[in-house]
């Protein structure tokens, strides 16, 4: 085989493209290869970053790691190359795409048709704290402050989170507080034992001001991520919709919204015991337990932990059908969702930062060519995309 007949080194071309050192002739070759790869379903990585330069470096790292795998016989590096090219073509760093369908050619896509002036803003840090006497305190991103005193605990708002600081333990009282995030709200709270809880939108946590019994019991509605302070003498238990999560000290996420059929508990570190009426299981790190009915769990081992925690890390990350996606959008933007026509049930994958206005999210979803949106006030209508 002559030098001219050799297959181009797309790995080298990809790195040149990302580094900005590719020549015009090389770019033509690379683009031709990239177009041919579009029939391959590509999973957009979850490791998004805030700047294009940082993204380039992360993509380069993934490509180089994949190159090592290629040398051991696993020809997968080209998927990362195509992902990097796709991401950097877009002005934003994110893309939605229909899973298991032909990939979107973003260079030739027609502009989305949703209203460009839709400026429904994203959610933010805000919540309502209900005290033991029935009074309520609303708080958001305002200045740090001491908000109230409950029994032997001082409630302090500092650095974007609510902190319960215990004083004299001889004055402990059995007082209960509840923190509630509305649609379009989220919040981080540190309980009196040092446990950190991040509440997603439309969620609530009921908890004792001081943990005075031999168990630390809280009640959850909605979704929250827990980093439980270790205490062998006081197991920590989360009660949610008839299910109980029991731990000593660990990191886990519980998703249990009333408008979703399943509850999902995902363990990131340590171990937890789940109880649901007649079922009881022990979960290990990296597993996810999904309720299949009122009495049973399915345990998944191959779980995308970054996708589970995307909400906590400021991202929407989807691999879901449009109805599941729109439920998340509804909670975060505090909008109502209605459907018209035969809307696709196929899954969409991709990610976008949660600090974007809703128009940017809807526009990117429309780029799949499968769905279209109209916006009237705070009502979003989802319908099939008509060419």
C-alpha positions in Angstrom: 0.0 0.0 0.0 1.4 3.4 -0.9 1.6 6.4 1.4 -1.4 8.0 -0.4 -3.6 4.9 0.1 -3.1 4.8 3.9 -6.1 5.4 6.1 -5.8 8.8 7.6 -5.0 9.0 11.3 -8.3 10.4 12.6 -7.1 10.3 16.1 -4.3 12.8 15.2 -6.7 14.9 13.1 -9.2 15.1 16.0 -6.5 16.4 18.4 -5.4 18.9 15.8 -9.0 20.0 15.3 -9.4 20.5 19.0 -6.1 22.3 19.4 -6.8 24.6 16.5 -3.7 23.4 14.5 -5.5 21.5 11.8 -4.8 22.6 8.2 -7.6 23.4 5.7 -6.8 20.1 3.8 -6.8 18.1 6.9 -10.0 19.6 8.1 -11.7 18.5 4.8 -10.6 14.9 5.5 -11.7 15.1 9.1 -15.1 16.6 8.3 -15.7 13.9 5.7 -15.0 11.2 8.2 -17.2 12.9 10.8 -20.2 13.0 8.4 -19.8 9.3 7.8 -19.8 8.5 11.5 -23.3 10.0 12.0 -25.1 6.7 11.9 -23.4 5.7 15.2 -25.4 6.5 18.3 -23.3 8.7 20.5 -23.7 9.1 24.2 -22.9 12.7 25.2 -20.6 12.7 28.2 -21.7 14.2 31.4 -18.5 16.0 32.2 -19.5 19.4 31.0 -17.6 22.5 32.1 -18.1 26.2 32.2 -15.7 27.3 29.4 -15.0 26.1 25.9 -11.2 25.9 26.6 -11.8 23.7 29.7 -14.2 21.5 27.6 -11.5 21.1 24.9 -9.0 19.9 27.4 -11.4 17.4 28.9 -12.4 16.1 25.5 -8.7 15.7 24.6 -8.2 13.7 27.8 -11.0 11.4 26.9 -9.7 10.9 23.4 -6.3 10.1 24.6 -7.6 7.6 27.1 -9.8 6.0 24.4 -6.7 5.8 22.2 -5.1 3.5 24.8 -8.2 1.4 24.8 -8.0 1.2 21.0 -4.5 -0.1 21.2 -5.8 -3.0 23.3 -8.4 -3.8 20.6 -11.3 -1.7 21.6 -12.2 0.6 18.7 -14.2 3.2 20.6 -12.1 6.4 20.4 -14.0 7.7 17.4 -17.1 8.2 19.4 -15.4 10.6 21.7 -14.0 12.5 18.7 -17.5 12.9 17.2 -18.8 14.0 20.6 -16.1 16.7 20.9 -16.8 17.9 17.4 -20.5 18.0 17.9 -20.2 19.9 21.2 -17.8 22.5 19.8 -19.9 23.2 16.7 -22.7 24.5 19.0 -22.4 28.0 20.5 -23.6 26.5 23.8 -21.7 23.5 25.0 -24.6 21.2 25.1 -26.8 19.1 22.7 -30.0 17.1 22.8 -30.4 14.2 20.4 -32.8 11.4 19.8 -31.4 8.2 21.2 -31.0 5.3 18.7 -32.0 7.5 15.8 -29.8 9.0 13.1 -27.6 11.7 14.7 -28.4 15.3 14.0 -26.3 17.2 11.5 -26.0 20.5 13.4 -24.3 22.3 10.5 -27.4 22.0 8.3 -30.2 22.2 10.9 -32.9 24.8 10.3 -33.5 27.3 13.2 -35.9 26.1 15.9 -39.4 27.6 15.7 -40.1 28.2 19.4 -40.6 31.9 20.3 -37.1 33.5 20.7 -38.3 36.0 23.3 -39.5 33.4 25.8 -37.6 34.6 28.9 -38.9 32.3 31.6 -36.0 32.3 34.0 -34.6 29.2 35.7 -35.0 28.3 39.3 -32.7 29.5 42.0 -31.8 29.0 45.7 -35.1 29.6 47.6 -37.2 27.8 50.2 -39.6 28.2 53.0 -38.8 27.1 56.5 -41.7 26.1 58.8 -40.8 26.4 62.4 -42.2 24.4 65.3 -44.6 27.1 66.4 -46.2 27.2 62.9 -44.5 30.4 61.7 -42.7 30.5 58.4 -39.5 32.1 57.1 -38.9 32.6 53.4 -35.3 32.9 52.2 -33.4 33.0 48.9 -30.0 34.3 47.8 -30.2 37.3 50.1 -27.4 38.2 52.6 -26.2 35.9 55.3 -28.1 36.2 58.6 -29.2 34.5 61.8 -32.8 33.7 61.1 -34.3 32.2 64.2 -33.7 30.2 67.4 -35.3 26.8 67.9 -34.8 25.2 71.3 -31.0 24.9 71.8 -30.3 25.5 68.0 -29.6 28.7 66.2 -30.6 28.7 62.5 -28.0 30.6 60.4 -28.1 31.4 56.7 -24.5 31.4 55.5 -22.8 30.8 52.1 -26.0 29.9 50.4 -27.1 27.2 52.8 -29.1 26.9 56.0 -27.2 25.7 59.1 -28.5 24.4 62.4 -26.0 25.2 65.1 -26.5 23.4 68.4 -25.8 25.2 71.6 -26.3 23.8 75.1 -27.2 20.1 74.8 -28.7 20.1 78.3 -31.5 22.2 76.8 -32.5 19.9 73.9 -36.2 19.9 73.0 -38.2 17.7 70.7 -38.9 20.3 68.1 -39.6 19.7 64.4 -39.0 21.9 61.5 -39.8 21.5 57.7 -37.9 23.0 54.8 -39.9 23.2 51.5 -38.6 24.2 48.1 -41.2 25.4 45.7 -41.2 24.8 41.9 -38.3 26.8 40.7 -36.4 26.4 44.0 -33.6 24.4 45.5 -31.7 24.6 48.7 -28.8 23.1 50.8 -29.4 22.6 54.5 -27.0 21.3 57.2 -28.8 19.5 60.0 -27.8 19.7 63.7 -25.8 16.5 63.5 -23.7 17.7 60.6 -25.7 15.9 57.8 -25.9 17.9 54.6 -29.0 17.7 52.5 -29.5 19.2 49.0 -33.2 19.6 48.2 -34.3 19.6 44.5 -37.3 21.7 43.3 -40.8 20.9 44.6 -39.5 18.9 47.6 -39.8 19.0 51.4 -37.8 17.7 54.3 -39.2 17.3 57.8 -36.6 16.9 60.5 -36.0 17.3 64.3 -34.1 20.4 65.4 -32.0 18.2 67.7 -31.6 14.4 67.3 -32.4 13.4 70.8 -33.5 9.7 70.3 -31.5 6.7 69.5 -32.3 7.2 65.8 -32.1 10.2 63.5 -35.3 10.1 61.5 -36.3 12.6 58.7 -39.2 12.6 56.3 -38.8 13.4 52.6 -41.1 14.4 49.7 -39.7 14.9 46.3 -35.9 14.6 45.7 -32.8 15.1 47.8 -29.2 14.2 48.0 -27.8 13.2 51.4 -24.3 13.2 52.9 -25.0 11.7 56.2 -22.7 12.4 59.2 -21.4 9.1 60.7 -22.7 8.1 64.1 -22.9 4.4 64.9 -24.9 5.1 68.0 -27.6 6.9 66.0 -28.6 5.3 62.6 -29.9 7.8 60.1 -33.3 7.0 58.5 -35.1 8.7 55.6 -38.8 7.9 55.4 -40.5 8.6 52.0 -43.8 7.3 50.6 -43.8 4.1 52.7 -40.1 3.4 52.0 -37.3 3.7 54.6 -33.6 4.2 53.9 -31.4 3.3 56.9 -27.8 4.3 57.1 -24.9 5.0 59.5 -23.0 7.4 57.3 -23.1 7.5 53.5 -23.9 9.5 50.4 -27.1 8.8 48.5 -29.8 10.3 46.3 -33.6 9.7 46.7 -36.0 10.6 44.0 -39.7 10.1 45.0 -42.0 12.6 43.4 -45.7 12.0 43.7 -46.2 12.5 39.9 -43.7 9.7 39.0 -44.5 6.0 39.1 -41.2 4.8 40.6 -39.0 5.8 43.5 -35.3 5.7 42.8 -32.6 5.4 45.5 -29.0 5.7 44.3 -26.0 5.0 46.5 -22.8 6.8 45.8 -20.8 5.8 48.9 -21.1 3.3 51.7 -24.1 1.0 52.1 -27.8 1.5 52.9 -30.7 -0.8 53.9 -34.0 -0.2 52.1 -37.3 -1.3 53.5 -40.6 -1.2 51.6 -43.4 -2.9 53.3 -42.6 -6.6 52.8 -39.2 -6.1 51.0 -35.8 -5.4 52.5 -32.5 -5.1 50.6 -29.0 -4.0 51.2 -27.5 -1.7 48.6 -23.8 -1.3 47.8 -22.0 1.7 46.3 -22.9 2.4 42.7 -26.2 0.7 42.8 -29.7 2.1 42.2 -32.9 0.6 43.6 -36.1 1.2 41.7 -39.5 0.4 43.1 -41.4 -1.9 40.7 -44.6 -2.0 42.6 -45.8 -1.3 46.2 -43.7 -4.1 47.6 -40.6 -4.8 45.5 -37.3 -3.3 44.2 -35.2 -3.8 41.1 -31.5 -3.2 41.7 -29.4 -1.8 38.9 -25.7 -2.1 38.9 -24.7 -0.1 35.8 -25.8 3.3 36.9 -24.7 6.7 35.5 -24.0 8.4 38.8 -23.2 11.8 37.2 -26.6 11.8 35.5 -28.3 11.0 38.8 -26.6 14.0 40.5 -26.7 16.3 37.5 -29.4 18.4 39.1 -27.3 19.0 42.2 -24.3 20.0 40.0 -26.3 22.6 38.0 -27.2 20.5 35.0 -30.2 18.9 33.3 -28.9 15.6 32.0 -31.4 13.4 30.2 -31.7 9.9 28.8 -35.5 9.9 29.0 -38.7 10.3 27.0 -40.1 13.8 26.5 -42.7 13.4 29.2 -40.1 12.6 31.8 -37.9 15.5 30.6 -40.8 18.0 30.7 -41.7 17.0 34.3 -38.2 18.1 35.3 -38.5 21.3 33.3 -41.9 22.0 34.9 -40.5 21.7 38.4 -37.4 23.9 37.7 -39.0 26.6 35.7 -42.4 26.5 37.5 -44.4 26.1 34.3 -47.4 24.0 33.3 -47.0 21.4 30.5 -49.7 20.3 28.1 -49.5 17.9 25.1 -51.1 18.2 21.7 -51.0 15.6 18.9 -49.1 12.4 18.7 -45.9 13.3 20.6 -43.0 10.9 20.2 -42.3 8.4 23.0 -38.7 7.9 22.0 -35.9 8.8 24.4 -33.7 11.9 24.1 -30.2 12.2 25.5 -28.1 15.2 26.3 -27.4 17.9 28.8 -27.7 21.7 29.4 -26.9 23.9 32.3 -29.9 24.6 34.6 -29.1 28.3 34.7 -30.3 28.8 31.1 -33.6 30.6 30.3 -36.3 28.1 29.2 -36.1 29.3 25.6 -32.6 27.9 25.3 -33.6 24.5 26.6 -36.7 24.3 24.3 -34.7 25.4 21.3 -32.1 22.7 21.8 -34.8 20.1 22.2 -36.3 21.3 18.9 -33.0 20.8 17.2 -33.7 17.0 17.3 -36.4 17.6 14.6 -38.9 15.5 16.6 -40.8 18.0 18.7 -42.0 21.6 18.8 -43.1 23.9 21.6 -45.4 26.9 21.9 -45.3 29.1 24.9 -48.2 31.2 26.3 -47.3 32.8 29.6 -46.2 29.9 31.8 -48.0 27.2 29.8 -45.8 25.1 27.5 -47.5 23.1 24.8 -45.6 20.1 23.4 -46.4 18.8 20.0 -44.9 16.9 17.1 -42.5 18.7 14.9 -44.1 19.4 11.5 -41.8 20.0 8.5 
